[in-house]
Amino acid sequence: MGIDVWLSRTSIPAASESPTEAVIDHIDLAPSLDNWTLLEAEVANCQKCTLCTTRKNTVFGSGNQQADWMIVGEGPGQHEDEQGLPFVGNAGGLLTEMLRAISLTREDVFIANIIKCRPPNNRDPHADEIAHCSDYLYRQHQLIQPKMILALGRIAAQTLLKTNEPLAKLRGKVHTFNNSPVVVAYHPAYLLRFLPEKSKAWVDLSFALQTFTKLEGDL
């Protein structure tokens, strides 16, 4: 299945056309003495839940460890489990195109997931699996301190924002997670299954970039 060419950032509508902003209470975390080597080793050796018995590799995350943007997905799929890297299948190819549409590359951002191991048969992660794994993502966030988080898909958004609201109600708003702004967008895997929804994804990307640009201008 081919990936459509996305519009360039010069086609982004004016900020006044953006959806209404709303802010969700953020989560405060204690200062951490973590470093990347320690954290990655912990993830690689994690046995906190039963996913450790079925995984081939943990998927720690990849990209710029000092990135302004943090991209958060749901969890590894088959290709990610095999390679130990996030978003490397067809959905990963589409994510690369989505980032390119707002003049970003995978090297500009840090890409991570809510959980670090693939659930069997790509099922949704269970609540206890998310709970056991959530500390790793929080600590990654503390180390990066991103200026923008793009949450891809329902599970990533609901987990970060601690809500059961459907994705449709979370889109088009600026939320916060531990003092970082969060914008919610459709997951690339969903977009590959429902191609007409790509237009909505472009709205989400445009809104995220507008939000980031405005925040940078306010500094």
PyRosetta script that sets phi, psi and omega in degrees:
from pyrosetta import init, pose_from_sequence

init()
pose = pose_from_sequence("MGIDVWLSRTSIPAASESPTEAVIDHIDLAPSLDNWTLLEAEVANCQKCTLCTTRKNTVFGSGNQQADWMIVGEGPGQHEDEQGLPFVGNAGGLLTEMLRAISLTREDVFIANIIKCRPPNNRDPHADEIAHCSDYLYRQHQLIQPKMILALGRIAAQTLLKTNEPLAKLRGKVHTFNNSPVVVAYHPAYLLRFLPEKSKAWVDLSFALQTFTKLEGDL")
pose.set_psi(1, 126.4)
pose.set_omega(1, -177.0)
pose.set_phi(2, -76.7)
pose.set_psi(2, 162.1)
pose.set_omega(2, 178.2)
pose.set_phi(3, -110.1)
pose.set_psi(3, 122.5)
pose.set_omega(3, -178.8)
pose.set_phi(4, -65.6)
pose.set_psi(4, 151.9)
pose.set_omega(4, 175.0)
pose.set_phi(5, -75.6)
pose.set_psi(5, 130.9)
pose.set_omega(5, -179.1)
pose.set_phi(6, -89.9)
pose.set_psi(6, 158.0)
pose.set_omega(6, 177.6)
pose.set_phi(7, -68.3)
pose.set_psi(7, 156.1)
pose.set_omega(7, 176.3)
pose.set_phi(8, -81.3)
pose.set_psi(8, 165.0)
pose.set_omega(8, -177.6)
pose.set_phi(9, -66.1)
pose.set_psi(9, -17.5)
pose.set_omega(9, 179.3)
pose.set_phi(10, -69.5)
pose.set_psi(10, -14.2)
pose.set_omega(10, 179.7)
pose.set_phi(11, -92.7)
pose.set_psi(11, 4.3)
pose.set_omega(11, -176.2)
pose.set_phi(12, -68.8)
pose.set_psi(12, 134.2)
pose.set_omega(12, -180.0)
pose.set_phi(13, -66.6)
pose.set_psi(13, 162.0)
pose.set_omega(13, -178.9)
pose.set_phi(14, -63.4)
pose.set_psi(14, 154.2)
pose.set_omega(14, -176.7)
pose.set_phi(15, -60.0)
pose.set_psi(15, -28.8)
pose.set_omega(15, -179.5)
pose.set_phi(16, -65.8)
pose.set_psi(16, -17.7)
pose.set_omega(16, 179.3)
pose.set_phi(17, -91.6)
pose.set_psi(17, 0.9)
pose.set_omega(17, -177.2)
pose.set_phi(18, -69.4)
pose.set_psi(18, 155.3)
pose.set_omega(18, 174.1)
pose.set_phi(19, -62.3)
pose.set_psi(19, 160.9)
pose.set_omega(19, -179.7)
pose.set_phi(20, -64.2)
pose.set_psi(20, 138.7)
pose.set_omega(20, 179.8)
pose.set_phi(21, -88.0)
pose.set_psi(21, 146.8)
pose.set_omega(21, 171.9)
pose.set_phi(22, -144.8)
pose.set_psi(22, 144.4)
pose.set_omega(22, -175.5)
pose.set_phi(23, -113.8)
pose.set_psi(23, 129.6)
pose.set_omega(23, 176.1)
pose.set_phi(24, -98.6)
pose.set_psi(24, 143.5)
pose.set_omega(24, 179.3)
pose.set_phi(25, -54.9)
pose.set_psi(25, 139.3)
pose.set_omega(25, -178.0)
pose.set_phi(26, -90.9)
pose.set_psi(26, 168.5)
pose.set_omega(26, 179.0)
pose.set_phi(27, -104.4)
pose.set_psi(27, 125.4)
pose.set_omega(27, 177.7)
pose.set_phi(28, -93.6)
pose.set_psi(28, 136.2)
pose.set_omega(28, 179.2)
pose.set_phi(29, -123.1)
pose.set_psi(29, 147.7)
pose.set_omega(29, 179.0)
pose.set_phi(30, -67.5)
pose.set_psi(30, 151.3)
pose.set_omega(30, 176.7)
pose.set_phi(31, -56.4)
pose.set_psi(31, 146.2)
pose.set_omega(31, -175.4)
pose.set_phi(32, -118.6)
pose.set_psi(32, 146.5)
pose.set_omega(32, 174.9)
pose.set_phi(33, -100.4)
pose.set_psi(33, 17.8)
pose.set_omega(33, -178.0)
pose.set_phi(34, -61.6)
pose.set_psi(34, 157.5)
pose.set_omega(34, 162.1)
pose.set_phi(35, -135.8)
pose.set_psi(35, 164.9)
pose.set_omega(35, -172.7)
pose.set_phi(36, -63.2)
pose.set_psi(36, -40.3)
pose.set_omega(36, -177.6)
pose.set_phi(37, -63.3)
pose.set_psi(37, -44.9)
pose.set_omega(37, 178.9)
pose.set_phi(38, -62.2)
pose.set_psi(38, -46.9)
pose.set_omega(38, -176.4)
pose.set_phi(39, -66.2)
pose.set_psi(39, -42.8)
pose.set_omega(39, 179.9)
pose.set_phi(40, -64.1)
pose.set_psi(40, -36.9)
pose.set_omega(40, 177.7)
pose.set_phi(41, -66.2)
pose.set_psi(41, -38.8)
pose.set_omega(41, 177.5)
pose.set_phi(42, -61.7)
pose.set_psi(42, -44.7)
pose.set_omega(42, 180.0)
pose.set_phi(43, -63.7)
pose.set_psi(43, -44.6)
pose.set_omega(43, -177.4)
pose.set_phi(44, -61.0)
pose.set_psi(44, -29.9)
pose.set_omega(44, -177.2)
pose.set_phi(45, -105.0)
pose.set_psi(45, 11.3)
pose.set_omega(45, -174.3)
pose.set_phi(46, -66.1)
pose.set_psi(46, 135.6)
pose.set_omega(46, 174.5)
pose.set_phi(47, -135.7)
pose.set_psi(47, 34.6)
pose.set_omega(47, -175.6)
pose.set_phi(48, -72.4)
pose.set_psi(48, -25.0)
pose.set_omega(48, -179.8)
pose.set_phi(49, -139.8)
pose.set_psi(49, 175.7)
pose.set_omega(49, -173.8)
pose.set_phi(50, -72.3)
pose.set_psi(50, -10.3)
pose.set_omega(50, 178.0)
pose.set_phi(51, -63.0)
pose.set_psi(51, -21.3)
pose.set_omega(51, 179.3)
pose.set_phi(52, -66.7)
pose.set_psi(52, -19.6)
pose.set_omega(52, -177.7)
pose.set_phi(53, -85.4)
pose.set_psi(53, -14.4)
pose.set_omega(53, -177.2)
pose.set_phi(54, -115.8)
pose.set_psi(54, -11.9)
pose.set_omega(54, -177.8)
pose.set_phi(55, -74.2)
pose.set_psi(55, 155.5)
pose.set_omega(55, 167.8)
pose.set_phi(56, -94.9)
pose.set_psi(56, -40.8)
pose.set_omega(56, 178.3)
pose.set_phi(57, -143.1)
pose.set_psi(57, 148.9)
pose.set_omega(57, 165.2)
pose.set_phi(58, -76.7)
pose.set_psi(58, 154.3)
pose.set_omega(58, 178.7)
pose.set_phi(59, -120.0)
pose.set_psi(59, 93.8)
pose.set_omega(59, -173.0)
pose.set_phi(60, -70.1)
pose.set_psi(60, -40.5)
pose.set_omega(60, -173.6)
pose.set_phi(61, 131.5)
pose.set_psi(61, 168.1)
pose.set_omega(61, -179.2)
pose.set_phi(62, -155.1)
pose.set_psi(62, 158.9)
pose.set_omega(62, 176.6)
pose.set_phi(63, 124.8)
pose.set_psi(63, -156.2)
pose.set_omega(63, -175.4)
pose.set_phi(64, -82.3)
pose.set_psi(64, 116.8)
pose.set_omega(64, -177.8)
pose.set_phi(65, -75.8)
pose.set_psi(65, -3.4)
pose.set_omega(65, 174.0)
pose.set_phi(66, -121.2)
pose.set_psi(66, 31.4)
pose.set_omega(66, -172.9)
pose.set_phi(67, -70.4)
pose.set_psi(67, 149.2)
pose.set_omega(67, 169.9)
pose.set_phi(68, -76.9)
pose.set_psi(68, -29.2)
pose.set_omega(68, -177.1)
pose.set_phi(69, -111.5)
pose.set_psi(69, 134.7)
pose.set_omega(69, 172.8)
pose.set_phi(70, -119.0)
pose.set_psi(70, 125.6)
pose.set_omega(70, 179.8)
pose.set_phi(71, -103.7)
pose.set_psi(71, 124.7)
pose.set_omega(71, -176.2)
pose.set_phi(72, -121.4)
pose.set_psi(72, 119.9)
pose.set_omega(72, 176.1)
pose.set_phi(73, -105.9)
pose.set_psi(73, -166.7)
pose.set_omega(73, -175.3)
pose.set_phi(74, -83.8)
pose.set_psi(74, -61.7)
pose.set_omega(74, -177.1)
pose.set_phi(75, -174.5)
pose.set_psi(75, 170.5)
pose.set_omega(75, -178.4)
pose.set_phi(76, -68.4)
pose.set_psi(76, 147.0)
pose.set_omega(76, 169.2)
pose.set_phi(77, -103.5)
pose.set_psi(77, -164.3)
pose.set_omega(77, -176.3)
pose.set_phi(78, -60.3)
pose.set_psi(78, -48.7)
pose.set_omega(78, -177.0)
pose.set_phi(79, -66.1)
pose.set_psi(79, -38.2)
pose.set_omega(79, 179.5)
pose.set_phi(80, -66.8)
pose.set_psi(80, -40.2)
pose.set_omega(80, 178.3)
pose.set_phi(81, -62.5)
pose.set_psi(81, -38.2)
pose.set_omega(81, -179.2)
pose.set_phi(82, -71.1)
pose.set_psi(82, -36.7)
pose.set_omega(82, -174.1)
pose.set_phi(83, -100.5)
pose.set_psi(83, -15.3)
pose.set_omega(83, -178.8)
pose.set_phi(84, 73.6)
pose.set_psi(84, 21.3)
pose.set_omega(84, -178.9)
pose.set_phi(85, -129.5)
pose.set_psi(85, 148.8)
pose.set_omega(85, -179.1)
pose.set_phi(86, -82.4)
pose.set_psi(86, 146.1)
pose.set_omega(86, 171.8)
pose.set_phi(87, 52.1)
pose.set_psi(87, 63.8)
pose.set_omega(87, 179.3)
pose.set_phi(88, -114.1)
pose.set_psi(88, -7.6)
pose.set_omega(88, 178.0)
pose.set_phi(89, -87.6)
pose.set_psi(89, -154.3)
pose.set_omega(89, 179.1)
pose.set_phi(90, -60.3)
pose.set_psi(90, -38.9)
pose.set_omega(90, 178.0)
pose.set_phi(91, -64.0)
pose.set_psi(91, -34.6)
pose.set_omega(91, 177.1)
pose.set_phi(92, -66.0)
pose.set_psi(92, -37.9)
pose.set_omega(92, 176.5)
pose.set_phi(93, -62.8)
pose.set_psi(93, -40.2)
pose.set_omega(93, 178.2)
pose.set_phi(94, -68.7)
pose.set_psi(94, -38.7)
pose.set_omega(94, 177.0)
pose.set_phi(95, -59.3)
pose.set_psi(95, -41.3)
pose.set_omega(95, 177.7)
pose.set_phi(96, -58.4)
pose.set_psi(96, -42.4)
pose.set_omega(96, 178.5)
pose.set_phi(97, -67.5)
pose.set_psi(97, -37.9)
pose.set_omega(97, 178.6)
pose.set_phi(98, -63.0)
pose.set_psi(98, -43.2)
pose.set_omega(98, 178.1)
pose.set_phi(99, -65.0)
pose.set_psi(99, -41.5)
pose.set_omega(99, -179.9)
pose.set_phi(100, -60.9)
pose.set_psi(100, -32.2)
pose.set_omega(100, -179.3)
pose.set_phi(101, -63.8)
pose.set_psi(101, -23.9)
pose.set_omega(101, 176.6)
pose.set_phi(102, -113.3)
pose.set_psi(102, 28.7)
pose.set_omega(102, 173.0)
pose.set_phi(103, 61.6)
pose.set_psi(103, 37.9)
pose.set_omega(103, 174.5)
pose.set_phi(104, -121.2)
pose.set_psi(104, 153.3)
pose.set_omega(104, 172.1)
pose.set_phi(105, -117.4)
pose.set_psi(105, 169.5)
pose.set_omega(105, 177.1)
pose.set_phi(106, -63.8)
pose.set_psi(106, -25.6)
pose.set_omega(106, 178.4)
pose.set_phi(107, -75.7)
pose.set_psi(107, -17.0)
pose.set_omega(107, 179.6)
pose.set_phi(108, -83.3)
pose.set_psi(108, -21.5)
pose.set_omega(108, -171.1)
pose.set_phi(109, -119.3)
pose.set_psi(109, 168.6)
pose.set_omega(109, 168.9)
pose.set_phi(110, -112.7)
pose.set_psi(110, 128.7)
pose.set_omega(110, -176.3)
pose.set_phi(111, -109.9)
pose.set_psi(111, 126.5)
pose.set_omega(111, -179.8)
pose.set_phi(112, -141.1)
pose.set_psi(112, 176.1)
pose.set_omega(112, 178.2)
pose.set_phi(113, -130.9)
pose.set_psi(113, 161.3)
pose.set_omega(113, 176.3)
pose.set_phi(114, -61.4)
pose.set_psi(114, -43.7)
pose.set_omega(114, 176.2)
pose.set_phi(115, -118.3)
pose.set_psi(115, 154.4)
pose.set_omega(115, -172.4)
pose.set_phi(116, -102.0)
pose.set_psi(116, -3.6)
pose.set_omega(116, 179.5)
pose.set_phi(117, -126.1)
pose.set_psi(117, 148.8)
pose.set_omega(117, -179.1)
pose.set_phi(118, -75.2)
pose.set_psi(118, 126.5)
pose.set_omega(118, 170.9)
pose.set_phi(119, -70.0)
pose.set_psi(119, 145.6)
pose.set_omega(119, 179.9)
pose.set_phi(120, -55.3)
pose.set_psi(120, 135.8)
pose.set_omega(120, 177.8)
pose.set_phi(121, 58.5)
pose.set_psi(121, 23.8)
pose.set_omega(121, 178.1)
pose.set_phi(122, 59.3)
pose.set_psi(122, 28.3)
pose.set_omega(122, 176.2)
pose.set_phi(123, -67.5)
pose.set_psi(123, 165.7)
pose.set_omega(123, 174.5)
pose.set_phi(124, -64.0)
pose.set_psi(124, 142.1)
pose.set_omega(124, 176.4)
pose.set_phi(125, -65.8)
pose.set_psi(125, 144.1)
pose.set_omega(125, 178.0)
pose.set_phi(126, -78.7)
pose.set_psi(126, 160.0)
pose.set_omega(126, -176.8)
pose.set_phi(127, -59.0)
pose.set_psi(127, -40.2)
pose.set_omega(127, -178.7)
pose.set_phi(128, -69.3)
pose.set_psi(128, -32.6)
pose.set_omega(128, 177.6)
pose.set_phi(129, -66.7)
pose.set_psi(129, -42.6)
pose.set_omega(129, 177.2)
pose.set_phi(130, -63.2)
pose.set_psi(130, -42.7)
pose.set_omega(130, -178.7)
pose.set_phi(131, -62.5)
pose.set_psi(131, -43.0)
pose.set_omega(131, -179.6)
pose.set_phi(132, -66.4)
pose.set_psi(132, -31.3)
pose.set_omega(132, -173.2)
pose.set_phi(133, -94.4)
pose.set_psi(133, -16.1)
pose.set_omega(133, -170.0)
pose.set_phi(134, -61.9)
pose.set_psi(134, -32.6)
pose.set_omega(134, -179.0)
pose.set_phi(135, -60.8)
pose.set_psi(135, -33.6)
pose.set_omega(135, 179.8)
pose.set_phi(136, -63.9)
pose.set_psi(136, -43.8)
pose.set_omega(136, 179.9)
pose.set_phi(137, -67.1)
pose.set_psi(137, -41.0)
pose.set_omega(137, 178.5)
pose.set_phi(138, -59.1)
pose.set_psi(138, -41.4)
pose.set_omega(138, -178.7)
pose.set_phi(139, -71.4)
pose.set_psi(139, -35.7)
pose.set_omega(139, 173.2)
pose.set_phi(140, -60.1)
pose.set_psi(140, -43.0)
pose.set_omega(140, 179.3)
pose.set_phi(141, -61.5)
pose.set_psi(141, -42.4)
pose.set_omega(141, 179.6)
pose.set_phi(142, -61.3)
pose.set_psi(142, -39.2)
pose.set_omega(142, -179.1)
pose.set_phi(143, -70.5)
pose.set_psi(143, -37.3)
pose.set_omega(143, -177.1)
pose.set_phi(144, -82.5)
pose.set_psi(144, -42.7)
pose.set_omega(144, -173.4)
pose.set_phi(145, 53.1)
pose.set_psi(145, 58.8)
pose.set_omega(145, -176.1)
pose.set_phi(146, -69.2)
pose.set_psi(146, 154.4)
pose.set_omega(146, 176.9)
pose.set_phi(147, -87.9)
pose.set_psi(147, -13.0)
pose.set_omega(147, 179.3)
pose.set_phi(148, -152.7)
pose.set_psi(148, 135.2)
pose.set_omega(148, 172.6)
pose.set_phi(149, -115.2)
pose.set_psi(149, 128.7)
pose.set_omega(149, 173.3)
pose.set_phi(150, -107.0)
pose.set_psi(150, 110.1)
pose.set_omega(150, -178.5)
pose.set_phi(151, -92.9)
pose.set_psi(151, 119.1)
pose.set_omega(151, -174.5)
pose.set_phi(152, -100.7)
pose.set_psi(152, 110.3)
pose.set_omega(152, 174.6)
pose.set_phi(153, 95.0)
pose.set_psi(153, 165.9)
pose.set_omega(153, -173.9)
pose.set_phi(154, -61.3)
pose.set_psi(154, -48.4)
pose.set_omega(154, -173.3)
pose.set_phi(155, -67.0)
pose.set_psi(155, -42.2)
pose.set_omega(155, 177.5)
pose.set_phi(156, -61.6)
pose.set_psi(156, -45.6)
pose.set_omega(156, -178.0)
pose.set_phi(157, -65.4)
pose.set_psi(157, -47.8)
pose.set_omega(157, -177.5)
pose.set_phi(158, -65.4)
pose.set_psi(158, -34.8)
pose.set_omega(158, 179.8)
pose.set_phi(159, -70.1)
pose.set_psi(159, -48.5)
pose.set_omega(159, -179.6)
pose.set_phi(160, -62.3)
pose.set_psi(160, -38.6)
pose.set_omega(160, -173.6)
pose.set_phi(161, -95.1)
pose.set_psi(161, -2.5)
pose.set_omega(161, 179.7)
pose.set_phi(162, 51.3)
pose.set_psi(162, 58.1)
pose.set_omega(162, -178.4)
pose.set_phi(163, -143.8)
pose.set_psi(163, 159.1)
pose.set_omega(163, 173.0)
pose.set_phi(164, -107.3)
pose.set_psi(164, 9.5)
pose.set_omega(164, 179.2)
pose.set_phi(165, -61.2)
pose.set_psi(165, 141.7)
pose.set_omega(165, 177.5)
pose.set_phi(166, -67.1)
pose.set_psi(166, 158.0)
pose.set_omega(166, -176.9)
pose.set_phi(167, -56.2)
pose.set_psi(167, -39.6)
pose.set_omega(167, -177.0)
pose.set_phi(168, -58.5)
pose.set_psi(168, -33.1)
pose.set_omega(168, -179.3)
pose.set_phi(169, -83.5)
pose.set_psi(169, -15.1)
pose.set_omega(169, -179.3)
pose.set_phi(170, -92.9)
pose.set_psi(170, -20.0)
pose.set_omega(170, -179.7)
pose.set_phi(171, -69.8)
pose.set_psi(171, 154.6)
pose.set_omega(171, 173.7)
pose.set_phi(172, 73.6)
pose.set_psi(172, 18.3)
pose.set_omega(172, 179.2)
pose.set_phi(173, -134.0)
pose.set_psi(173, 154.3)
pose.set_omega(173, 173.6)
pose.set_phi(174, -98.5)
pose.set_psi(174, 114.6)
pose.set_omega(174, 175.8)
pose.set_phi(175, -101.8)
pose.set_psi(175, 179.8)
pose.set_omega(175, 173.8)
pose.set_phi(176, -135.8)
pose.set_psi(176, 147.6)
pose.set_omega(176, 172.7)
pose.set_phi(177, -134.4)
pose.set_psi(177, 112.6)
pose.set_omega(177, 178.2)
pose.set_phi(178, 49.4)
pose.set_psi(178, 47.3)
pose.set_omega(178, 176.4)
pose.set_phi(179, 76.5)
pose.set_psi(179, 0.7)
pose.set_omega(179, 174.9)
pose.set_phi(180, -100.7)
pose.set_psi(180, 135.2)
pose.set_omega(180, 175.7)
pose.set_phi(181, -66.6)
pose.set_psi(181, 143.9)
pose.set_omega(181, -179.3)
pose.set_phi(182, -125.0)
pose.set_psi(182, 129.5)
pose.set_omega(182, 171.0)
pose.set_phi(183, -117.9)
pose.set_psi(183, 136.3)
pose.set_omega(183, -175.6)
pose.set_phi(184, -98.9)
pose.set_psi(184, 138.7)
pose.set_omega(184, 178.8)
pose.set_phi(185, -141.1)
pose.set_psi(185, 165.1)
pose.set_omega(185, 176.6)
pose.set_phi(186, -68.5)
pose.set_psi(186, 146.4)
pose.set_omega(186, 177.1)
pose.set_phi(187, -73.0)
pose.set_psi(187, 139.1)
pose.set_omega(187, 179.4)
pose.set_phi(188, -55.3)
pose.set_psi(188, -34.6)
pose.set_omega(188, 179.2)
pose.set_phi(189, -63.1)
pose.set_psi(189, -37.9)
pose.set_omega(189, 176.4)
pose.set_phi(190, -65.0)
pose.set_psi(190, -42.0)
pose.set_omega(190, -178.7)
pose.set_phi(191, -64.6)
pose.set_psi(191, -32.3)
pose.set_omega(191, 177.7)
pose.set_phi(192, -70.4)
pose.set_psi(192, -27.0)
pose.set_omega(192, 177.4)
pose.set_phi(193, -83.8)
pose.set_psi(193, -29.0)
pose.set_omega(193, -176.8)
pose.set_phi(194, -129.5)
pose.set_psi(194, 78.2)
pose.set_omega(194, -172.9)
pose.set_phi(195, -56.8)
pose.set_psi(195, -36.2)
pose.set_omega(195, 179.8)
pose.set_phi(196, -60.9)
pose.set_psi(196, -19.4)
pose.set_omega(196, -179.1)
pose.set_phi(197, -75.9)
pose.set_psi(197, -5.7)
pose.set_omega(197, 180.0)
pose.set_phi(198, -59.6)
pose.set_psi(198, -30.5)
pose.set_omega(198, 179.2)
pose.set_phi(199, -64.3)
pose.set_psi(199, -36.0)
pose.set_omega(199, 177.0)
pose.set_phi(200, -69.1)
pose.set_psi(200, -36.3)
pose.set_omega(200, 178.2)
pose.set_phi(201, -63.5)
pose.set_psi(201, -37.0)
pose.set_omega(201, 177.7)
pose.set_phi(202, -64.0)
pose.set_psi(202, -37.5)
pose.set_omega(202, 175.5)
pose.set_phi(203, -61.0)
pose.set_psi(203, -43.5)
pose.set_omega(203, 179.8)
pose.set_phi(204, -62.8)
pose.set_psi(204, -45.2)
pose.set_omega(204, -180.0)
pose.set_phi(205, -63.4)
pose.set_psi(205, -42.5)
pose.set_omega(205, 179.1)
pose.set_phi(206, -61.5)
pose.set_psi(206, -43.1)
pose.set_omega(206, -179.8)
pose.set_phi(207, -64.6)
pose.set_psi(207, -41.2)
pose.set_omega(207, 178.3)
pose.set_phi(208, -61.4)
pose.set_psi(208, -44.4)
pose.set_omega(208, -179.6)
pose.set_phi(209, -67.3)
pose.set_psi(209, -40.8)
pose.set_omega(209, 176.9)
pose.set_phi(210, -59.9)
pose.set_psi(210, -43.3)
pose.set_omega(210, -179.9)
pose.set_phi(211, -63.3)
pose.set_psi(211, -46.1)
pose.set_omega(211, 179.5)
pose.set_phi(212, -61.5)
pose.set_psi(212, -45.5)
pose.set_omega(212, -178.7)
pose.set_phi(213, -63.2)
pose.set_psi(213, -41.1)
pose.set_omega(213, 179.1)
pose.set_phi(214, -65.0)
pose.set_psi(214, -43.7)
pose.set_omega(214, 179.6)
pose.set_phi(215, -63.9)
pose.set_psi(215, -39.4)
pose.set_omega(215, 177.5)
pose.set_phi(216, -63.5)
pose.set_psi(216, -38.5)
pose.set_omega(216, 179.8)
pose.set_phi(217, -69.9)
pose.set_psi(217, -25.1)
pose.set_omega(217, -179.1)
pose.set_phi(218, -82.6)
pose.set_psi(218, -11.5)
pose.set_omega(218, -177.8)
pose.set_phi(219, -71.9)
pose.dump_pdb("model.pdb")
